Amino acid sequence: MTVQLFTCASAPVALAMAAAIDAGMLGAASRTPIHRILLVSDETAIPEFTPSLRDTPGFAAAAERFTQILSWNETVAPAHPASWTPRSEDRPMFERMLRREWNLGNEPIELVLGSATSAQSRALATIFRSAPVIVCTASPEVYAPTPAALPTGMSSRIERLLHLDLVPGLAPHLLGEYGIPAEVIPPDAYRTLLTEAAANLASPTTGTALIIGTEHANTNLTMLRGVAANGHKTIVYAPSPETPTWSAASLATRLSEEAEALGVRLLPPTGLPATGAAPTEVLCAALAPDLLVGCDVSALLATRRHLGIPTAYASSETFPSHANNEQQLLAVIVAHLLPQLSTEGTLAQHAGSARAQTSGPAQTRTGDLSQAHAQRGSVQHGGPAPGQADGAVRELGALVTAVSYCLRPGSRPDLRADAVAYLERQVDSPYFRRERLAELGLPGGEPPPVEEPVAPPPEPVARKRGRITTRLLRSG
């Protein structure tokens, strides 16, 4: 028997892993029985205030694919799972302890990690240091470079990278420096899981817009005003899955008062248990809204790709003028793919996107929303719209490659030639700091201006006269 240990910190990751199992990507060719254990973890600041992942609506559909479900938080308690990693000298002790605690015996272990760099993944890779590793992710961070170096010896054990095809045609950069082959989880398998997870959760309601809340009250109010100005009269508000229950209730009360002032109906997602917020993808599969608005990049791209629902991005901050980290790189990707909702109700493409650079910022209201999304390739489950050129995706891929090199030039020197080619074409790209380009010797770089030496301030007259008088007295 082979034991597969899966690490999971969110319901979308569990659904992606279940879809990979259904698609035969995880052990279908094995001639021995497979014992699959799902290790769920909660790495929020205060896990006690966050609903358990096991109680998340729709999680049961993914849980059926696993033999056993265990809590990683309980295993490492009282330590926090986001910060705990075993010392190298304690590794044999922890392996014996976990094999005994989880009844693994001496069976061979395979690790299927939901993240390549999370603390939980690093801990398990350190404890079971001879186990082969497969990374299975549902996050768009797969398109960004690896954010941190892997533990010693881990990279040589990673066999494959499984990921959702959130942006068709865009090549992943995660683990690229290690030469790990990437495989796409079939969209049909993931879509089937979403439909199964959404069964009996809620009934589709026509003519509604769905807002996925955040922990920032002002951003929630901005989204509500923008959706109302866009012409929607019935709006469903769902708190973010990461929002604590006590905070979500306070935000819902404030939004209800604002909705009454705007003259729109604000409804909670009916038919859902009160144990926790449903993942955005599952909620959209159940409600089938006319418009989805939120800040979660992963949920927006997954919903657009697999369900074909029109989506708009609302950010608590303006889009970054320079991509300085992996999260801002994801914002750049969203800026090129999704329109941004304003408080006036317009859906405008970001000025830095390839489409906006060629045709100007597109603005639309609810009547033209389907047409606008068709032009951006989000119809038919996120596939390319008829007549859409592949050049836009290639241009986005070139931008992502150039930004990835600027973020991690030490680990991805192989991307330099592509970065140079892109920057020679796009000399005025807003996503690069000229000082950084000059530091890396890339086109468009400008060294910081040389400061001219500043003349010393004039000496006070009284001090100058005193020094002259002293010199005369000494000489006389």
N, C-alpha and C positions, 0 to 999 in steps of 0.2 A: 504494500500500500504506500502511496505517496501522499504526503501532507503538504497542502498549499496554504500558506499564511497570507491573508489579504489585509492590508492596512487601509483604513477609510476614515476620513474626517468629515464627510458631507454626504448627503443623499445622492446628489448627481454622480459622485465618484462611485458609489455603490451600484447605481443603475448602469454606469458605463462598464463596470466590471461584470455585472450580470449579463449585459449585452455581449461582451466579449466571450463569456462562457457559452451563451446560446449560439454564437457564431462559430464555435469550435476553435477559438484561438487560444484556449487555456486548457490543454490536456486532453483534447478530443482524441488524439492519436495514442494516448497512453494505454498500455495493455494491462495495467494494474489499477485497482480501485483508487479513487482520489478522494481524500478527506479534506474538505475545504472549510477553513476557519476564518471568519471575518472578525478582525480586531478593530472595533470602532473606538474613536478617540474624540475628545472635545478639547481643543486647544485655545478656547476663548479665555479671557482674563479671569473670569469667575465662572467656572463650569457649573457650579451649584445653582446659578441663576439662569442657566440655559436649558431649555427642554432637551431631553435625551434624544439622541439620533434614532434610537429604536422606536420612539413614539412619533416620529415624523410621518405625516400622512404620505402614503405611497412607498415608504421604505419596505413594507412587507413584501411587495412584489419582487424586490431585489433579494430580500432575505431568503426567499424560497430556494435560491440557487446554492445556498451554503449549508453545510452540515451542522455548523455550530457558530454561534455569535458570542463573542466575549468582549469585555470592556477593558481597553488598555489603561484607562484612567484608574480603574480599580486595581489593576496589576501593579502599577508604579506608585500608588498612593502610599504616603501623603505627598510625594513629589508631584510637581506639575508636569504633565506630559510634553509641554512645549519647551521645557528646559532640561529635562532629565536625559542623560546619556550615561551608559555604564563606563567605568574605567576599563582600560584594556586588560589590566591584571585581574579584574573581576569577571571577565567574559566567560571563562569556563564554568564558574559558579552559577551565573545567571542562566546559562544554557541548560545545565542540569536541573536547576530549579523550575524553569519554564517547561521543560519536557515532562517533569514529574507533575507540575500543576495542571498542565493541559492534556495529560495522558497521551503524550506523543511517542513514548517508548524510544526506540532507536531508529524509527522510520526516517527515510530521507525527507528533507525539508526543501520546499521551493517558496520563495518570497515574491509576492505580487504587490508592489508598493503603489499607493495612490499618489505619492509624491517622491521625487528623487532626493529632495533635500530637507524634508521635514525632520523634526527631532525624533518622531516615532520611527520613521524609515531608517534613519541613521542608527538608532538604538538596535533595531532588529537586525540590520545588516552587520552590526558589530558583534552581536551575540551569536548569531548563526553565520559565522564568517566563511563557511564552506558552501552555503546554500546558493544556488543560481538565483538570479534576480530578473524580474520582469517589471517594468514601470508601466502602469496603466493610469492615464490621467484624463480628466474631463475638462481641464482648465485651458483657456487660450494661452496660458503661460508657456505652452508647448512651442509657441512661435517665437519666444524670447530666448536669449542665451541662458545657459545654466547659471543661476545666480550665485552659486558658491561651489567651491571645490568639494568633491566627494571624499568620504573617508578612505584611508589607505586600503587598497585592494578591492574596493567595492566596484570601481568602474570595469575591471576585468571580468566581473561576474555578471554584469548586466547583459542579457541576451537580446532583448527587444524593447522597443518603446511603442506601446499601444495608445492611441489617442483618438478623440472624436474629430471628425473632419469639419470643424467649425467654419473655416474659410476655405472652400474648395479651390485648389490650385496653389495655395500658399504653403510653402515648405517649412517644416518645423526646424528650429535651431536648438532645441533642448537636447542636451547630451551629444550634440554634433561633434564636439571636440574629441569625444571618445570613439567615434565611428559606430555608434549604436544604430542599427537599422530601425526605421520607423514604419509602423503598419497602422492603417486606418481601421477603426471599428466600423463595420458596415452601418450606414445610416438607417437602413430598414430595421436592423436588429435593435438599435437604440430607440427608434420611433415606436416599435412594438412594445418595448418596456415602458415607455412613457404612457402609452394607451392603457396598458395593463395596470400601471400604478394609479392612473386617474380614474379607473372604474369605480363607480359608486361614491366618488368624492363630492361631485357637484354636477349640476346640469348646465349645459351650454345656454348662455343668455345672449340674444342678439342685441346689437346696438349698444354694447357696453365697451368701456375702456378699462384697462387694468393697470393700477399703479402698484408697483412693488416699493414699499417704504424703505427708508433708511433710518439710522439713529439720529440724523440731523433734522430737527423740526423744520427749520427754514427751507431745506431742500424738499421736504414733503409738501409744504405749502406752495412752493414754486411749481412742483409737478401738478398739483391739484388745480392751480390757477391756469396753468398752460393747457391742460387737458380740457378744462371747462371753456376756455377761450377758443379751443380748437373745434368746438361745436358739440361735444359729448354731454348729454344730459344725465346719463346713468353711469356712474363710476364705481368700480369695485376697488377697494383699498385693502391690500394684504401686507401686513408687516413683514419686514425682512426676516428670513429664518434665523439670522444671527441676533435679532433684537430680543432682549430679555422680555418676559411677559409683562412685568410691571411697567417697563418703559413703553411697550407697544400700546398698552391701554391708555396711557397718558397722551400719546401722540394721536391715537384714534379720536379721543375726545376733542382735542384741539382742531383736528381736521373736520370733524362733524360740524363744529361751529362755523368754520370757514366755508364749508359746502353750503350751509344754509344761507349764508350771506351771498354766495354766488348764484344761488337758485338752482343747484343741481342735486341729484340724489346720490348719496355716498353710502355704499353697501359693503358689508363684510362678505368674504367668500363663504356662502352658505353651504351646508352639508359637510363641513369639515369638523373633525374632532377638535376639542379644545386643548389637546395635549401639546401641540406645537404647530408652527407655521409650515405650510407645505412648500416644497421646492418650487421655484418659479416655473420650471419646465413642466412639472406635473400639474400645477395649477392652470397653466395655459392649455394643456391638453384636455383638462376637464371643462374649462369655461369657454374656450375658443373665442377670446375677445377680439374686437375690431382693431384695437390698438393696445400695445404694451409699452409702458414707460417705466424706466428705472435707471439705476446706477450700476447694477451688477453686470459687468462686462461679460462674464461667462454665461450667465442666464440669458442675456439679450442675444448673444450670438447663437447659442444652442437653440433657443426658441425660433429665431429667424431661420436657421438652417434646417431644422428637423420638422417644424410645424408650419412654416410658411406664414407666420403671423406678423403683420406690420409692427415694427418696433422703433422706438425713438429713445435717444440717450439724454438723460438729464444729470448734470454733474453739479456737485456742491462747489466746484471750483471751475475756473475757465480751463480750456484745454491747454496743456503745457506748451509754452513757446519753444522749449528745448526738452528733449527726452533724456533725462539724467538717470533713470533706473528702469527696471523691467516693468513696473506698474505703469509708468508713464508711456512706455512703448505700447502697452495694451491700449491706452487711451488714444494713441496715434492711430492704431488699427481701427478702433471704433469710429474715430473721426472720419476715416476714409470710407466706411461702410454704412454707417447709420446716420440719419438726420438728428439734429439736436433740437429739443423742444424748448421754445422760449415761453416766457410768461404771457406774451401776446397771442400764443396759440399757433405760431408759425413753426414749421419744421424746416430748418435751414441746414444745408450741408456746410461743414466746417470749411473755412477759407483755405486751409492748407491741403485739402484733399485733391486728388487728381481730377475728379469731376468738377469741383468748384474752380480749379485753376483753368479749366478749359471752357467751361460754360457759365461760370459765375455761380454765386450761392443760390441754390434752388430753394424756394419757399413755397409751402403749400399748406392748405387746411384740410379738414377731414374729407371733403368731397374729392380731392385729388390724391388722397393718401395711397390708395392702391396703385395708381399709376406711378406715383413717385417711387414706391418700393419696387415695382416691376422694373423701372429704369435702373435701380441699384441691384437687381438680381436677387430679390428675396421671395419671389413667387415660386410655386411648385416646390415646397419644402426647401427653400433656400437655394435651389439650383440656378444656373445662369438663365437669365431671361432671354427670350428670343431676340437675336440681333445684338446682344451685349458682347462687346469686344473683350477678348482675353487680355488685351493690352493693359486694362486697368488693374487686373490682378497681378500681372507681371510687374507693373510699375510699383504697386504696393509691396510686392515681394522684394524688389530692389531697394526700396526705402527701408524695409524692415531689416534687410541684410546689412545695409550701411549703418543703421542705428545700432544693430547688434555688435558690429565690429567696434564702434566707438565706445560702447559700454564695456566690452570685454576684449580689448585688443590682445591681451596677454594669452588668453585661452583660445581665441579664435583668429589666429593670424591668417588662416586660409581664406577669410572673408575680405581681406584687404583689397585685393584686385577688384572685386565687385563693388566695394565701397568707393574706390577711386573712380570707377566707371560711372557710378551714379552721381557722385558729386561733381564730376566734370560736366554732366548734363544739367543738373539742378544746382546751379551755383548760388541761388538765393533761397534754398530750402530753409523753412523756418524752424526745423527740428534739430538744428545743430548749432552749438556755440562755436563761434569762430576761434575763440581761444583754444578750445578742445581740438578743433581741426588743425590749428597750427602746432599744437603739442604733438599730434600724431603725424604731422607732415602730410596732411591731406589737402586736396584742392579746396579753395575757398577760405583757408585759414588765414587769420590775421594775428600776428603777435601783438601782445598788449602794447599800447603806446609807451614810448620811452619818456619818462618824466624828466623835464629839463631841470638842471640844478637850480635851486632857489637861492637867490642872494641872501646873505645874512641880514637881519634887520639893522638899520643904522644905529650906531652907538649913541646913547644919550649924550647931549652936549655937556651937561655938568660933569659926567664921568670923564669925558674926553679932556675938558679943561683941567680937571684935577690931575690927570696923568701927565699933561704937558707941564703943569706947574711943578710937579714933583721932579720931573726930569731936569728942569731948569735949575731948581735948587741944588740938586745933586751935582750938576756940572759946574755951578758957580762957586 
